[in-house]
Amino acid sequence: MNNQMLCYFLLIILIFIASISQAMLKKASQRHYDHPLKEYLNPLVIFAYLLFFGTTLLSVIAYKVVPLSFGPILDATSYIYVTIFGVKLFGETINRRKIIGLILIVVGIAVYALFG
C-alpha cells in the first residue's frame, strides 16, 4: 500500500473514531449529574474530547497527502457511522427519509470517487 492510500485509509479510520467520540458524548449527555461541573469533568466526556483532539491532529497529518477537495467527501461517511451508532446504541429508528439521505450520501461518495 502506498503512502497516499495509507493516508486515505487513515482519514477514514479517524472519521470513524470521531463518530465514536460523538456517540460517547451523547451517551454522557443522557446521564443525570448532581453538579453541572460533573457534566464536563467526567471520564467519558474527557476521553471523548481527547479522541476528538487526537483525530484532529492526525487528520492534519493525513491532509498533507490527501487532497483537501476529497476530505469532505470522506467526512460524509460520518453520517453513516452516526446513524448506525444511533440505532444500535440509542434505539433510534430509521425512517424512509433517513434511508434515502444515506443512499444519496453513498451515491455522492461513489460518484465523486469514480468521476471527481
Secondary structure, DSSP 8 states (H G I E B T S, - for coil): --HHHHHHHHHHHHHHHHHHHHHHHHHHHTS--SSGGGGTSSHHHHHHHHHHHHHHHHHHHHTTTS-TTTHHHHHTHHHHHHHHHHHHHH-----HHHHHHHHHHHHHHHHHHHH-
